[in-house]
Amino acid sequence: MDLSRTLAGIGAALLASALLANPATAAPGDAPSTRDFGNGPERNDIAALDSAALDSAAVSALSARTLSAGAPELSAGAPEPAWAITGRKGYPRQNSLPVWPVNPDDRSIKLGLVPYHAIAPKLNALQESSDRVSAEIAGTSAGGRDLYLVTVTAPESASEAARQDRWRQLIENDPGAARRDRALTAGYKTPVWINANIHGNEWEGTDGALRVIERLATATDPATTAFLRRSRVYVSVSLNPDGRVAGTRANGAGFDINRDFATSSQPESRMARDVVIATQPFVMLDEHGYTGTTLIEPATPPHGQNYEYDLYIKHALPNALGMEKAIQRLGHAETTRADIPFRDYAPGDWDDWPPIFTPMYAIYQGAVGHTVEVPLQVNNAAYNNLPVEELQRRSRINTDVAAATIEAALTYADTNRATLLADQIEQFRRGWAGEPSPTIPDGFVDGFGPEDRYSATFPRSYVIPAGTPAAARLVNHLTSHDVRVTRALTSFRLDGRHYGKGTYIVDMHQPKRGLANVLLEAGRDISDLVPQMYDISGWSHGLLWGATVDRSLRSLPRTPVATVTRAAPTGAVDAPRGRDLALSLRDGNDVRAVNELLTRGVKLRRTDAATVVVPADARPEAVALSKTLGVRFTAAPGRVKGVVFDQPAIAAAVSADELSALREMGFTVQPVSTALLNAGFDLSTIDTLIVSSGLSYAALTPAARGTVDTFLARGGGVLTRGATGANFNAAAGVLPVTATAGRGDANGVVTVTNEGPIVGAGSPGNSFIYSPLWFTVGSGVTVEQRYGTTPLVAGHWLPTDAGTNGPAQAAGQPAVVSGTTAGGGRAVLFGTEPLFRAHPKGLYAQYARALFWTTD
């Protein structure tokens, strides 16, 4: 390990602590960068509420336009269209952007920055005055606002643009031919992507990017003219306009978009995904704030083990050094240096391990990705407490930093275009060839040592049996991320197993094998490698999305195949006419189908926690749902009656991601919180109260506490998750259960054993944790699920300093429990995270079964 990096990281941490204790002693430019804990306390402390994502003036003025309703449905139907660069047009490709009404409440105005409603007029004016600028709407935010993409380049004829498209595709699809193509080497335009304002209350990336766009559009010097003949600059001007207007980190649906790239549950991250795939940039910047000192990646280890890291770091470090020089030339006292984590921090202090962040995701798509954090805080408490003059001074400096880093990155990309092109070709070539990633020697770049050496053993193939909504969902997800998938045209055997015709195959000899592997592999337990991690360290679509995913280390199936662009429909009604139908609740789409039928007034019966009986006369509705949701109805057993149930009335104090997942599954949910209960929220018509965020029994007024007590006394159901739920359970006396908490930053994929009849009924053998809990149970409580004997499969979970509360202590302990309350109601307590950030799709059904059970 590089001792200087270790000492630098320790010193930075100590200095940060000292400055927090006595901020007045900090000299300008001396404070190290700081980073908020990845999954902040808001997930447990702030309940998601219904709120208007658009201001009323905008809704009124633009009522004729179609506005997004938020999170996508779990439909198996046609996908939303992806933004694409190809077409028969040259450049400029100019569009008159619709103008949004003036909103005096836009939070950027106070900072002297460009409000959202002024962006379209500014871009329209630049398009009118310059043939170098093309602006378009490339997507729509969760709150319905336009997502702008600007392309800046010298004019191109339609044939010239088509040739650029062909070359870009050749680089990915036939890198050997691309490397030999002298015309491509000489004439391919260097693509650079700038992503700004992904966190809504980190504003200045937008303003810095607009400054650069304007300079490129209007400059008359020969150097700029020549640069634009050699380059295309793509700018996502504000990827989070909802947050920009409201002054929130999250988008209009309450999601942190910069945690969503592996899951792409939000329209903003899907737009960015489509842009990076279509433009295939050599270099990308993601402009953020605020870290006290400007911070420029590359990051510390652990580095993503599926990167072609040698091809990345050889450019990322010198590019960062160039950006540091650029901010130093600004002359501000606050920009005398930058923090470059790879150079300055200890392992684990600012990692690039998970693929959930924009730059890390972009690396898998062939880019050299950087997060840039502008220095001076203007959001949160600073926004409310600092004088306007000081806020605007800081914002001007931050805008200077954003613009300077963008300009420096453009210069690096242009100066090093030949090597960047060759290295992107090489990344894709290695994928097609199935070569192992090379061993990177110590000193490859300054500071590279054993602590930086991460690599994966890529399997030869993955196999995904077809026929379930989960398999179709996973395959569609992979193809939307430009992972190549084929479908077997005959049955075959692989590694001693038989697979039927139609089975999906992921041949790992493909250009973006790193992305394919990072999405499908189990992952890795990195607990012993670094002392802490910033955000999640484990994820796995292969283990957590509900599909069967088999890996073959050395073999590719021997069968003719067809390329898959969209998974085949999976649904059916497999029962004679006139026969009642059965639907097994194994997937979120199964749950959605049940809620759709209940909404249409169909009388359903439940024979057990996992089986719903549909009357024969509802067959037309079942057939329709089998087609749209991909679910499969079978013949119900004869003489089985079951219990008739209705759509539950649910009050939920939950985080935004949980609320989104519940609504994806078709549940009608009334958000609730401590404040709403104290304001008189009525629980008298509620079947089940969900508690996982923003509801404290101790903080309720006597009247509100009485409302909750009355609800419990009449047999109302309860479902909880996490520390907030466990605290509610203890304070309200719901079940005789004591919770034990693991370390707050523990997270990842775990093994579980399924025992109980509700959550444990056919659930997968893996689950997800973040700040895990386990339970000591009293009389009458059923253990539904336990942690496995060696719980952690992938992620980071250390014991406390006292050597307790780690995975060894959780092994075999109850992770999910159920029971009957003193009032005769039903309750389920989760110590796991089945709805976390809309990611673990394969766990949705177990949560829904628990929810239905508590409503009886």
N, C-alpha and C positions, 0 to 999 in steps of 0.2 A: 504494500500500500504506500502511496505517496504521502510521507509524513507531513509535508508542508500543507497538503490539502486537508489532512486531519486537523492540524493545528489551526489552520485558517477557519475551518468550520466551527471548532470549539470557540475560537476567539470571537467569531461573528455571533455565536449564540450568547456568549457572556456579555458582549457589548450591547446586544439587543436587550438583554435583561436589564442592564444598567440604564440604558436610555429610557426604557419604559418606566423605570423607577424614578428617574430624574431627567425628563426630556429637555429641560432648560439648559442642561450642560452640553447638548449636542451641537457640534460645529457643523455648518453647512457642508454637505458632501461626506461627512464622516460616518453617518449612520449606516449600518448594513441593511441590506434588503430583508424584509420580513414577509412572512407568508401566513395567511389565515389557515387554520386547520381545515382540511379538505371538506369534510362533511360537518358543517357547522352545527351549532346547537339548535338552529331553527328547525331541524327535522323533528326534534322532540318537543321544542318549546313553542313553536308557532303553528297553530292549526290553519290549514288551508280553508279559505272562505270563498264564496262566490263573490266576484267583483267584476265590474265592467272593465274589460281589457282595453276598450276604446273610449276616448272621451266623447261626451254626448254630442258635441258640436261636429265631430268627425262622422259619427254615425248618421246624424241628420243630413249633413252635406253630401255624404257619399252613399245614401241609402240605395241607390240604384246599382251599386257595385256589389259583387259577391264577396262576402267576408268569411274567413275560415272559422269553423266551429271548434278548432283546437285539436286535441289528440286524435290520431287516426283510429278507425274502427279495426276490429280484428277480422275484417272481411277477407274472404278468399277470392274476391272478385278482382277486377282489373286494377293494376297499381296506378298511383298518381303519376302523371307524366314527369319525367326527369328533365332537368335543364340540360341542354346539349349545345355544343359549340358548332356542330356541323350544319351545313346548309348551303344553299346555292348563292348566297350573298357574299360580296366582298366587304371591305371596311372602308368607311365607317358604316355601321349598322345602327342608324340613329332612330330613336323613338321619342315621341312627345310624352313624357311621363305625366300622369295625372297629378295634379297639385292638391295637397291636403290643406284643409282649412287651418288658419292660424290658431294655435293653441297657446294662450298666455301662461298656462300652467306647466308647460314643458320644462322639466327640471334643468335642462342644459342652459336655459336662458340666463339664469342667475350667475352662471359661471362665465358668461360672455362667449359661449360656444354656439355652434350652429344648431338650432332646434330642428327636430325632425321635419316639421312642415316646410322648412326653408331648403331642405336638401334637393327635392325635385326641381324647384325653380332654378337653383344654382346649376344643376346638371343640365337642365334644358338650355340655359344660357350658354354654357360651355359647348354644347352640341351645335348651337346656332353659330357660334363664333369660330369653331375649330373643326376641321375634318379629321382630327386625330382622336376624337372622343366619341365613343359609342356607349349609350346608357340604356339599360333595359330592366324590366322587372323579372327577376329570376326565381321568385317564390313569394310566399305570403307568410307572415309571422303567425304565431299562435293567436294573437289578438287581432289579426286581420290586416295588418299594415304591410305595405309593399317592401320587399327586400330588393335593393338595387344592386346591380352588378355593372361596373364600368370597365370598359376595355379601352386602353390607350395604346395606339400603335399608328405607324404611318399608313396611309391609304393602301389598300390592296384591291386588285380586281377580283372578280368572282373566281377566276381560274387560279389566281395566286393564292387565295384563301383555301380553295379546294386542295391545292398542292400541299399547303401547310397541314391540312387535316390528314392527308394521306401519309405524310411523313411522321406525324405524331402517332398514328396508328401503327406504322411500320416499326417505330421504336419499341412499342410494347409487344407487338405480335410477331415480329421477325427481327429481333435485335441484331442477329448476324448480318442480315441484308442491310439493315440501317447503318451498321458500322462500316460497311463497304461502300455505301452510297456517297460519293464525293459531293454530289449536288446537295444532298441533305446536310452534310457536314458544313458546307459553305453557306447554305441559304435558309436553314431552319431558324425560325425566330425564337429567341430565348424567352420562355414563359416564366413570369413571376406572379405570384398571387399574394395579395395583401388582404388580410381579414381584420376588420376593425369592429370594436364595440360589441363583442360577443357577450360580455358582461355589461348590462345596460347602464350601470352607474360607474363605469370606467370609460369616460366619454371621449377623451382627446384623440384616440386613434382615428376616429372619424374625421376630426378637424385637420389632423396632420396629413391624412390621406388625401383629403380634398385640396389641401395646399399643394401637394405634389402633383395631383391630377391637373390642377390649374397651371402650374409651372410647365409641365410637359405639353399642355395644350397650347400655350401661348409663347413659349420660348422661341426665339428666332436664331439662336446661335447654331453653327454647323454641328457641334457635338451632340446637341439634343436631337437634331434632325437625323443624324446618323444613328444615334442610339435607337430611335423609334423605328428605323428601317430594319434594325437587327433584333428588335424585342417586341413582345406583347406584355403589357402590364395589366393585370386583372385585379380589380378592387371590389371586395364586398364592403360597401361603404358603411353600413350599420347592420350587423347581423342580428341585432336585438333592439329594434326600434321600440317595442313595447317597454322594455326596461329603460331605454334612453329617455323616453317621455316621462315615465313614472319615477325614475331615479332608483330602480331596483336592479340587483344583480341578475335576478331570474327573468325569464320571459313572461308573457301574459298568462301562461299556464302554470307558472310557479316552478319551472324547471331551470336548472343551471345547464345551459346549452353546452358548456365546455366540460361536461361530464357525460355527454350523450352520444359520442361518435361511434362507439361499439354497438350501441343499441338503436340509435337514430329514431327515437320515439317522437322527436319534435320536428316541425316543418323547417325550422331554421337550420338544424344540423343536417337534415336531408338536403336542403339547398346547398349547404357548404360541401357536403359529400359529392353531390353531382358536379359542382364547380371544379373541385380538385380532380375528379376523375376525367372530366371533359377537357380541362386545360393542361393537365399533366405537368405542373410547374417544376422547374429546376429548384427554385427557392421559394419559400413562403414565410411570411411573418404574421403572427397573431398579436395584435397590439392590445395590451392590458394596462392595469395600474392597480394599486399604488404600493410601492415597496420601500419607500424611504430613500433608497438609492436606485438609480436606473438598473434594472436587471435584464440581462440578455443571455438566453440559452445558447450553447448546449448545457445540459443538465448533469447532475451528479449520478453515479450509479445508485441503485441498480438500473441498468439500461435494458430496454426491451430485448428479450433474448431472441426475438425473431427478426430484428433489424439486420441489414447488411451494414453493420456499424462502421466498418472501415471506410465505406463509401460516403457515409454521413459525416463522421467526425473530421475527416480531412478537409471538408468545406465549412462545417459548422463553426469550428473554433476560429479559423482566420476571418470568417465573415463576422463573427461576434467581435473580434478585435478591431475590425474596421468600423463597426458600428460604435464601439467605445470611443475611438478616435473622433468620430463624427460628432458625438455629443460633447466631447471635450472642447472641440472647436467652437461650440456655441458660446463659451465664455461665461456661463452662469456659475456662480459659486456652488450650486447644487448639482452640477454636471461635470465635476472634475474627474470622475471615474465612474465605471460601471461595475456591478457585481456580475461575474460570469461564473455560474455555479460549478461548471466543470473545472475551472481553474481555481476558484476561491473557496469552495465549500467542501465539507466532509461528506462521504457517502451517506445517502439517505436524507440529506438536508433539502434537496430539490431534485427529485428523481424524474426520470422519463420512462418509467416502467409500464404503466397501463395505456392501452390504445384509446382511452376515453377522451383525451385532450386533442384539440385541433392539430397542433404541430406533430404530435406523436402519430396520429392517424395519417397525416400527410406523408410522413416518412415511408409508411407502407405503400403509399401510392406513387413513390418515386421522387419525392421532394426532399430537400434539406429544410426541415421545419424548425422555426424558432418561436418561442414565446418572448415577447418584449414587454417589460413592466416599466411604465413611466413612473417617475419618482414621487411626486408630491401629492399627498392625499387631499382630495376634495369631496369625498363621498362620506356617507354614514354620519358619524358625529361631527366631523369637520364641516360637512355641508351645512349643518344646522347651527354650529357654534362659532365658526370663524367669520370675521367681517367679509362683506362682499368684495371689498378691494383686495383682500388677501387671497380669497378664493380665485378671483380672476387673475391675479398675478401668478398663482400656482398653475392655473390652467394654461396660461400663455407659455410658461416654461415647459409644461407637459406636452403641449402641442408642438413646440420646437423639438423636443426629444423625439416624439413620434415621427415627425417629418424627417428629422436627421437620420434616424435609423432606417426609414424606408429608402431615402436617397442613397445611403451607404450600401444597403442590400442590393439596390438596382445596379450600383456601380460594380459591386462584387460579381453579380450575376453576369453582367456584360463583359467584364474583364476576363472572367474565367469560364466563358460560355463553352469553349471547346472541351475543357475537362469536365464540366458539369454535364454536358451532353454525353460524353463518353461514359461517364459513371452512371448516368441513368440507364443508358443502354446496357451497361454491365450488370446493373441490378436485375433487369428483366432477363438478361441472358442467363444469369445464374439460376433464376427460377425455372426457366424452360429446360435447362440442362440438368436440373436436380443436383447441382453441385453442393457439397457442404460449404458453409460459410468459412472463409479462411481464418486461421488463427492470427490475431493481430499482435505484433510484437510490442514489448515494452518500449516506450519512447516513440511510438508511431507518430504521435503528435506530442507536444510538450505536456507532460503530466500524465500521459497514459500509462497505467500500470495494471497489475493483476486484479485490482478491485474493479476495473472497468471491463473485464473480460466476461461477457455473457454470450452464450450461443445456444441454439436449439438443434436437436436432431430431428430433421424433417422426415415425417413418414412418407411412404410411397403413395399412399392413398387414404382417403376417408370414404366410408360407405354409409349411406343414409337410407334405410328401407322406407319405401313410400307407403301411402295409404292412410296417413293421419293428418289432421290439421297442423300439428306441430312440425311434422316433416316438411309440409308444403311451406309453412311460415319460414322455417329455417332456410330452405333452398331459395325462396324468393328474397330473403334477406341477403344471402350470400351473393346472388346474381346482381342485386341492386348495388352491391359494393364492388362490383367488377371482379368477383371471384368466379372462376370458370367451373361450371357444373355440367355433367352429362347424365344421360338416362340410359340404363341398360336395355337393349332391345331383346335380350333373351335372359333366362335364368342363368346363374353361375354359382360356383363355389369359390370361396376365398378363405384361406387360413382355417380350413376345416368346417366352415359354415356355409349353409345354402342361402342364397338370396334370389328372390323372385324377379321376374321381368318387371321393368319399371323402376327398379332400385336406382337411387341417385348415387353418382360417383364423383368424388372430387379428386381428380388426378393432380397430385402435388407437383408435377412438372408443369408449372405455369408461371406467368410473369410475376404475379403478386402472391407467391406462396407464403410470404411472411404474414400477410394479412389473413389468408386462409387459415394458417396455423394458429395465429393468435386468437382468432374467433372460435376455433373448433377444439383446440387442445384443452386438456384438463388444467394446465397451468403448473405452477411451481410454488412450493412452500419456501419463502425467502426469509423466514423469521430469524434465522441465525446469521444472516448476511449483513443486515443493517439494523441499527437500534430502533428506528422508527420509520414510518412511511407517511407521506402527505395525504394520500387518498387511497382508494381501494387498490389492493394488491392482487386480488384474485377475481376471476370472472371466467365463465365458460359457457358458450352457447351449446357446446357438445354435451355438457352435463346438466345444464339448467333450463334449456328451452323445451324440454319434454319429448324431443325426438330421440330415437335410437341412433347413435353415431358410433360406428366402429372404425377403428384405426388399424391399418396394416402397415407395419414398419417397412417391409421389403417388397410387397406385391401390389400389382395393379390388376384388377379383374380382367380376365380374358373373355371379353364379350363385345359384340358390336354395340356402339353407343350413338346417341343423338345429342346434339347440343341443347341445353335447356336455357330458355330465356324467361320462362314462367312455369312454375310447378303445375302439374296436372291437377284437376279437381279431385278431391278426396271423398266427398260426401256421397251418401246413398241412403235409401230406405230399403233395408233388407228384411221385408216381412210381407206375408200375403195380405192382399186387400181385405179389409174388414177386421183385421187383427190389431189389438192395441200395440203400441210401439214402446220400446225402452231406449233411453239415452243414458249412457254412463258418463258421469262428470269427471273426466280425466284431463280436460284441457279448458283453457279460458273460453274457447269458442263454444264448447259444450254448454258452459254457464251462460254465455251470451244467448244461445239458442233457447235455453229455458226461460230467461228473462223476456225474450221477445215473445214467446208463446204466452207467458203470463200477462204481458202487456196487451195482447190481443184477446184476452179473456178466456183462453183455453184452460180447462180444469185439469190440472196436473196432480199426480200422486207421487209420493216418494216412498219407496219400499225399504230403502236404507239410505245412509248418508251419500252414497255414490250413484244411486240408480233412481231415475225419474221415469214414470210411466205416462205416456201420451195417449189420449183416447183415439180410437180408430177414426173417428169423424174429423180429427184434426190432421189427417194425412196430407192434404194439400199444403197446409202451412209447414209441415215437417219436410215435405219435398222441396219447398222453396228455400228453407233454411239449410237443407243439406247442400244446396247448390251455392248459396251465397257465403256460408260459413264453413263449408267443408266437413260438417259433422255427419256421423253415421248413426242412423236409427236401426235397431234390430227388433225382432219380435219379442214382445213382453211375455214372460212365462204365464201360462194359463192359471186362473184362479188366484192370482196375486192382486190384492186390493190396494194396499198401501194407504198412506195418510194424505188427504187432500191439503194442499198448501197454496198460499197466495204470495204475490210479490211482496217482499218484506218492506216495512217502513223502517228506514235506517237513519239514525243520527250519528254523525262521524266527526270526531275530533282527531283528524289525521293529517299527515303531511301531504304536500301537493302531489307527489308521485303516487301515493296510495289512493288519493281521491281520483286521480286520472285512471289508475288501473281498475278501480271499482266501476267507474263509468264506462270504461272499455268493455267490461263484462256485462254491461247493461243494467247495473243496479241503479235505482233511484236513491240518491243520497242527499240528506240535508246536512250541510256542514254545521258544526257546533264548536264551541270553545268555552273556556272559563268565562270570558267576557259575555258571551251570548247567554249562557245559563244565568249569570248574574243579572242580565238584563231582562230575564223572564222567559227564556226559551221553554216551550211546553213539550214535555216528554210523554204526555198522556196518550198520544196516538203512536208512539214509537215502539217497534218490536225489539230492536237491538240497538244498543249504544256501543259504538266502537271508540276506543280510547288508545291513541298512540302518540298524540302530539297536541300540546296547547290546552290540556285540561287537567287542572289540579284540584282534587277534592278539597284539600286544605285551604285553597284560595277562594272557594265558593262562599258566597254570603250565606247566612243561616237559611234564608228562603230558598236559595238555589240548592243548597245541600239537602233541604227537605224535599225538593223536587226529585233529586237523584235517589234519595232514600225511599220515597214513595214508589218510584219506578222499579227499584230493586225488590221492594216488598210485594209488589203485584206480580213478580215473576218475569220482569223484563230481562232480555238476554244481554250478555256482555261479551265483547271480543276485544282483547288488548294485544299490544305489541310493544316490546322494548321497555326501557326504564320508566317512561311516563305511564305506560299501561300497568306495569308492575306496581308502581307507587299508588296508582288509583285503586288497584286490587287490594293492596294492603290497607289503605286509608278507609275505603268504603266497605271492607270486609266481604268481598265478593266470594272468594274461594280460600280455603285454608292452605295457602301456598306461600312459601318464602322464596324470593328470587335472589340469586347470586350473580353478580356482574363480572364479566371478563374485562380486560383492559379496554378503555374507551376507544382506542384506535384499532383494536383487533377486527379483522375483516377477512372475508374470503369464502371459498367453496369448502363445505364440510361434508363428511359422511354422516348419515343418520340411519337409524333402524326404525322401521314403522311398526307400531304395535296396536294402536287404538283403532276403533271402528269408524272414526270421523276423518281426522286429518291423516291418520295412518292408512286409510283404505286405498291401497294401490298407488300411494305417492312414490315419487322417485327416491332413490337411495342417496341422493345428495340434496343439500340445501345451501342457503346463503346466509352469512352473518355479517353484521356490522354492530360493534359494541354488543357482543352476544350475552345472553342470559341463560341460566339454567335454574331449575326449580327443585326445592325440597317440598314434597307434597304431604298433605294431611289425609285424614280419613275421607273416603268417598271420591277422591280425585283420581282420574284415569290418566295414565301416561300415554299420550298419542304418539310421541316421537322422542327418541333419545339420540344424543350425540354418539357417534361411533367410537370404537375402542381407540382409534387414532384419528381424531376428528378432522384435523386440517389437511385438505388435499392441496389447496393452492391459496396463497395469500400471506398475511403477516399477523401472527398472534403470539405475543410473548406473555409470560407471566408478569405479575407486578414485581416491583423491586423486592418485595418480601418473598418472592418465589411462589406466589399463589395466584389463583384465578386464571391460569393458563389452560391450554388444551388438555394437559394431563389431568387437571382437576375436573374439567368438563366431561372427560371421556365417560360414556355410559350414563350420564346424568340426563334427566328429563329436559327436553328442549321445547316441547309443546305439550300442554296438559288441558284436560277438559273436566267439567264437573257440574253439579247442580248447586245453585245458590240457596241460601237460607229461605228466600222467598219463593223457591220452586222454579226459578229461571235457570237457563243454561248459560255456561260461560266457557270460553276457550282463551288460553293465554299463550302467546307466541314469544319465544325467546330468540327465534330466527327472524329473517327478513324476507318473507315470500313475495313482497311487492316492490322491493327496493329499486327505485329509479326506473320503473317499468322494464327492468332487465330480466329477472328470472321467470320467463313466461311459463315454464313448465311447473312452477309452484302456484300459479294463480288458482288452479282448481281446488287445491287443498284448503286454501284460504276461503274460497267460496263455499265449499262444503261445510266448513266450520260456521260460516255466517248463516247459511240456511238452517243449520241445526240449532243455532241459538235463537232463531225466531219462532220455533215451535212452542 
